[in-house]
Amino acid sequence: MRPDAMSTPIAPVNPLTGAPPRLLLALDAITEFTGRATAWLTLIMVIATVAVVVLRRLFDTGSIGLQESVTYMHAAVFLLGAGYALKHGAQVRVDVFYRRFTRRTQAWVDAIGTLVFTLPFAIFVGWISLDFVAGSWHVTERSTDAGGLAYVYLLKSLVLVFAVSLTLAALAELLRASWMLTSAAPINNQHHTGANHVD
């Protein structure tokens, strides 16, 4: 089974050494580890949600902290999984046009899109959230509900982590596109039906 959006992207080949750039490999490794580790939170979320329902329906009790933990994990999955989604081409894209482009044109689209949209967005989010996160840490913000979690500042810090992880993934995409454009491989006339993937 090999859905295009979840397979391993092509690492452009160095025409001199035949190996992908080390920086690209390092950035991809960080994004891959973060995404795969975060994915486990979806399973834990399901278990926690079932526990909340069982406690409420069968034992007529509940746990505010457990309920809030689901919110924390839900936020983490979306915020920390953004870079992973970008790396695997799972982001929203008008594929009806993109899939018809040559690989070189796709590389240009990826490079320009990263420079004009993704990187500025990630940097902007990180910048405007600094005071928001710092203020939460300053007062060690906690839940306003009795029995809630005392780590609201950690939840809000995920916004900064999101900005950093998305920036790293975007830099990897820019580097990948740059190497694709400068590669010695004859890709000008090759068409590709999705993001840059191999089996």
KOLKOLLUM-213074 format. One record per atom (N, C-alpha, C, O): x, y, z. Coordinates in steps of 0.2 Angstrom, whole numbers, plus 5000, padded with zeros to 4 digits. Layout:
<drenros>
XYZ...
</drenros>
This chain:
<drenros>
500449945000500050005000500450065000500950075004500350114995500850164995500450234993500450254987500050264997499750324995500250374994500750384998500150414989500750464987500850514992501450534993500350534996500450585001500850565007501050605011500950495008501250475014501950445012502250415017502150435006502750405004503350455005503250515006503950425004504550465006504750515000504850484994504850575001504950624996505650604993506150574996505750624986506450614983506850664986506750724987507450644988507950694990508450704984508750654981508450764981508850784975509550764976509850764981509850734970510450704971511050754969510950794964511550754973512150794972512450774966512650714966512550814960512850784954513550764955513850734951513850784960514550774961514650704966515050664964514250704971514350644976513850594975513950544977513250614972512750564971512350554978511850514978512450594983512150594989511750654991511950714988511150654994510750714996511150755000511650735004511050825000511350865005511250855012510750835014511750855016511750835023511250875027510850855031511150945025510750985029510050965027509550965032509850945021509250925019509050855023508450855025509550815023509350745027509250765034508850735037509650815037509550825044508850855046508450835050508650905041507950935042507450885041506950885045507550845036506950795035506950745041506350725043507550725044507550685050507150715056506750675059507250775057506950815062506150815061505750795066505950835055505250835053504950765054504350755056505250715051505050645051504950625058504350595060505450635063505350615070504750645073504450615077504750715072504250745076503550725073503050715078503450715067502750695064502550625067502050615069503050575066502950505068502750505076502350465078503150545080503050545087502350575089502050545093502250625086501550665087501050615085500450615088501050575080500550535077500250485083499750465083500750465087500550425093500050455097499650415101500050525097499550555102498850545099498350545103498750525093498050515091497750445094497150445096498150395095497950335098497850355106497350325108498250395109498150405116497550445117497250435122497350495112496750535112496150485112495750495116496150435108495550395108495550355114494950355117496050335117496050295123495750345129495350325133496050405129495850455134495050475134494750475139494850475127494150495126493650435128493150455131493850375127493450315129493450315137492950305140494050335140494050335147493550385150493250375155493550445147493150495149492450475149492050485154492250445143491550415142491350365147490850365150491850315148491650265153491550285160491150265163492050335162491950355169491350395170490950385175491050435164490450465165489850425165489350435169489850375160489250335159489150275164488650265167489750245166489650185170489750205178489550175182490250255179490350265186490150335188490250355194489750375184489450435186489950485189489850525193490550485186491050535188491450555182491350535176491950595183492350625177492950655180493150655186493350675175494050705176494150755172494250755166494150815174494250875170494950875167495050895162495450855171496150855169496150805163496550815158495850745163495850695158495550725151495850715146494950765152494650795147495150845144495150855138495450885148495850945145496450915142496750945137496650855144497250825141497150805134497550805129496550785132496350775125496350835121496650835115496150895124496250955120497050975119497150995114497450955124498150975123498450925118498750955113498250865118498450815113498250835106498550825101497550855105497250875099497650935096497850935090497850985100498251045098498951025096499151045090499250975099499850955098499950915091500350925087499350875089499350835083499350885077499750875072498950935078498850985072499451035072499751045066499651055077500251105077500951075075501251105072501051015078501650985077501750945071502250925069501150925069501050885062501050925056501150895051501050985057501051035051501651025046501651015040502251025049502851015046502950945042503150935036502650895046502650825043502150825037502350795032501650855037501150855032501450895026501350875020501850945027502150985022502650935018502750935012503050905022503550865020503350805015503650785010502750785017502450725013501950745008501550705005501850815007501450835002500650835003500250824999500550835010499850825012499450885013498850885015499850945012499551005012499051025007499050985002498551065008498051085002498451114996498851164997498251084991498651114985498151104979497751054979498151144974497751134968498051084963498351104958497951024965498350964961498150964954498550934950497550984952497350984946497751014941497850994935498151064943498651104939499351074941499751064936499451064947500151054949500350984946500950974944499950934946500150864944500250864936500650814934500050914933500250914925500850954924501150944918501150984929501751014928502350964927502350914929502950994924503550954924503850954931503650994935504250914932504650914939504950974940504951004946505251004935505651064936505151124937505251164942504551124934504051174935503751164942503651214946503651104944503451084951503951114956503751144961504551104955505151134959505051204960505151234965504951244954504851314954504251334959504351384963503751294958503151314961503251304969503051344973503551244971503751234978504151284981504051314986504751304977505151354979504851424980504951454985504451444975504151514976503651514981503551554985503251454982502751454987503051454994502751484998503551414995503951415001504151485003504051515009504451524998504751585000504251645001504351685005503651634997503151694997502651675002502351725005502451615004501951605008502151565014502051595020502451505014502551465020503051495025502851495031503651515022504151535027503851605030503951605036503651655026503351715030502851695035502851735040502351655033501851635038502151605044501951625050502551555044502851525050503251575054503151575060503651615051504051665055503551725058503651745063503051745054502551785057502151755063502151795068501951695063501651665068502051665074501851675080502751645073503151635079503251705082503351715088503351755078503451825080502851855084502951875090502251845082501751875085501551835091501151865096501751775092501551735098502051735103501951705109502551775102503151775108502851805114502951775119502551865114502251895120501651855123501651845129501251825118500751785121500951725125500751705130501551685122501751635126502151655132502151625138502551705131502951735137502551755143502651745149501951785141501451805147501251745150501151745156501051695147500751635150501351605154501151575160501951595152502451575156502651615162502751595168502551685162502651725167502251715173502451715179501651695172501151685177501051615178500551595182501451575175501351495175500551485175500251455179500251505169499551495168499351425169499651375166498751415172498451355173497751355171497451415170497351305171496651295170496251335175496451335181495751365172495251405177494751355180494351375184494751295177494251245180494551205186495151185185494151195191494351155196494551085194494151055191495151065196495350995194495650995187495850945184495751055184496051055177496851055177497151055183497151055172497851045171498151115173497951165171498751105176499151165178499651185172500151215174499551165166500051175161499851215155500051195149499451265156499151305150499751335147499751345140500251355150500851385147501151335142501451365137501151275144501451225139501051215133501251215127500351215134499951215128500051275123500051265117500051335126500151395122500851395119500951425113501351365122502051355119502051315113502551325109501551275112501551235106501451275099501651255094501251335100501151385095501851405092501951405086502351415097503051435095503351365092503751375087503251315095503551245092503251235085503651215081502651255084502351245077502751295072502851265067502851355074503151395070503851375068504151375063504251345073504951325072504951265068505351255063504451215069504451155066504251165058504551135054503751205057503551225051504151265047504151255041504451305050505051335047505551295045505851295039505751245049506251195047506051155041506351135037505351135041505051095036505051135029505251105024504951195030504951245024505651255021505751255015506151255026506751265023507051205020507351205015506751145022506951085019506651075012506951055007506051105011505651105005506051155000506051134994506251205002506651254998507251224996507451234990507651195000508251164999508151104994508551094989507551064995507451014990507251034983507551004978506851094983506751114976507351144973507451144967507751184977508351214974508851154971509151164966508951104975509351044972508951014966509350994961508351014966507950984960508151024954508251004948508151094955508251134949508951144947509051154941509451124951510151124950510451054948511051054947510051004949510250934948510450924941510150954936510950884940511150864933510650814930510750804924510150794934509650744931509250774926509050834927509050744920508650774915507950774917507550734914507750824921507050824923506550874920505950874921506850904915506450964912505850934909505250964909505850884905505250854902504850804905504450764902505050784911504750734915504150754918504150814922503550724918502950744921502850704928503150644928502550724933502550694939501750704941501550754940501450654944500750664946500650684953500050674955501150704957501050724963501650754966502050784962501750754973502350784976502850734974502750684971503550764975504050724973504150664978504450664984503950604975503950544980504250484976504250484970504550434980504750374977504450314981504250334986504450254978504250204982504650184988504550144992
</drenros>
